[in-house]
Amino acid sequence: MPYSPLGRGFLSGRFRSVADMDPDDTRRNHPRFQGDNFAKNLELVERITQIAREKQASPSQLALAWVLAQGDDVVPIPGTKHVSYLIENLGALDVQLTAEDLARIDAAAPFGSTAGDRYPDMSTVNV
């Protein structure tokens, strides 16, 4: 079961800068959403967004379609706070990916290419 298949919303394409997050958004504490890591991860999102446009899909739909293409035993469970995002996510079921598409996605965002740790150092987080 893939955890956070949309990279805590990063792959939605909604975040262009940290300023796009609410001031109390906990993602601000996550290393992948900070400083140079944010910029490097945004480059990955840009590459995925380009492929999504070509497939006439959103970046979220492309990411979820990629997860679904990993095998019948792989089930993404994206979290969402809005019905509109749920409806968008369901559109991933209509995205058809070829072997070439999958290879392009893998090349655009290779395993391990995300910058920054997944979780913050809990000793430095104000709760």
N, C-alpha and C positions, 0 to 999 in steps of 0.2 A: 504494500500500500504506500504509494508515494506521499511523502509528507510535504506539505506546502508546495503543490505542483505549480503554483504561479509565483513562487519566490516571494512570499509575503506581499503579493500584489505588484512586485516590481515588473513582472512580465505582462501586466495589464497595459503597460504603456502610459499609465496615468501620471507617473512621477517623472518629471523632467528636472526637478531640483528638490532639495530637502524642504524648501519653502512650500512645496505642493502638499506637504503633510501637515495635519493639524498640530499645533504646538504641544499637545499632550499625547500625540501618537507614539506608542512604545517603539515603533520601528526606528525612531530617531536614535534609540540606544543601541541598535544592532549595527555591528561593524560593517555589514554590507551596504548600509545606508549612510555611511559617514565618509567625509573627505574624498581622498583619491579613490577609495573603494567604490563610492557612489559613481564617480565619473567613469571608471573602468567597467562597472556593471551596466551602466547606461549604454556604453558602446555595444555590449552584447545584446541588450534590448533593441537597439537600433538595427542590428543585423537581423534579428528575429522579426522585427516590425517590417522590414523590407520584404522578407519572404512572405509574411502574412499578407501584405498588400497584393503581392503577385497571386496569391491564392484566394484573394477577395475575402479575407478573414481578418479578425482582430488578432493582435499578438496573443491574447489569452486563449482564443480558440485554437490557434496554431500550437501553442504550448500543450494544451490539453489533448489535442489530436495526436501530437507526438507521443505523449504518455500512453494514450490508448493504443497506439501502434506498436508498443513495446511487447505486447503479448496479451493473450486472453486472461492471464492470471495477474495482470497489473490493472488496478482500478484507482484512478485519481479521485480524490474527494476534496475539491476546492471549497474553502470556506467563503462565505459572502455575507454581507450585511444588508444588501439591497437586492430586491427582486429583479431589477434591471440587469444586475451582474449575473444572477442565476440564469436568466433567459439568454444572455450573451454566452455564458459558459456552455449551455446546452447546444448552442450552435456548433460546438466542436464536433458533435456527432455527424455533422454534414460535411466536414472538411475531409476530403479524400487526399491522402498523402501517398505518393509513389515512392519507390525505393530511392529514386533520385532526390526527391524532396527530403526524405529522411536523412540522406547523406549530406545534403546542403545544410540542414538544420544542425546536424552533428558537427559539421565543419564550422558553422557560424558560432556555435556555443559548445565547444568541446568539454567533455567531462573534466571537472576540476578547474575550469577557467574562471569561475566566479571569484571576485576579489573580496577578501575579508572573511572573518570567521562567521559561522552561522548564528551564533549566540553571543551576547555581550558577556564580558567578564562581570559576573554578578557582584564582585567586591567593589566595583566602581559605579554601579547603577543606583540612583536614588529612587527609592520606592515609597 
